[in-house]
Amino acid sequence: MDFVLYGLIALVVILGVYLVGAYNGFVASRNKVEEAFSTMDVYLIKRSDLIPNLVETVKGYAKHEKETLENVIKARNSAVSAVSAEDKIKAAGEVSGMLSRLFALAESYPDLKANTNFQDLMAQLKVVEEDIANARKYYNGIVRQYNTSIEVFPANIVANLFKFIKKSSRNCLINLS
């Protein structure tokens, strides 16, 4: 009788240790996902800060391309005002698309391409785009690890019990380099 009681107590202790360990692991993974997104968000903000200067430089050379320039600024403003991670990722994709159009526009103006201010802004933007691409890769990797950890058995039972939900990696941030 004592053997069965000790066995049950040991089983409860082992389950309790597993439960605490799994929970703490999920919390740590979720925090890494949030940190990775925050890192990516810093670079997205840095890119957004460069866009007004780039648009002003282009304006001087491409006065009749007002609609394209306004669309770039509109996309930039929606990216800056986005609150949720999903909205930020979506807006960043739109900014990337608008920047592609701006670069295509710049190709039509040789004087603009020769402008040192424009070249400097483009170099800065290229560096930021590389940083965004690296942050995106890291974020997607961390999200994949987190999602896998909450889906495997028996950890998925603990994840469901404490309402850990899958995160979206959404590979929609376009690299312009």
Secondary structure as GFF3:
##gff-version 3
##sequence-region A 1 177
A	DSSP	alpha_helix	2	59	.	.	.	ID=ss1
A	DSSP	alpha_helix	66	81	.	.	.	ID=ss2
A	DSSP	alpha_helix	85	107	.	.	.	ID=ss3
A	DSSP	alpha_helix	110	114	.	.	.	ID=ss4
A	DSSP	alpha_helix	116	151	.	.	.	ID=ss5
A	DSSP	alpha_helix	155	161	.	.	.	ID=ss6
###
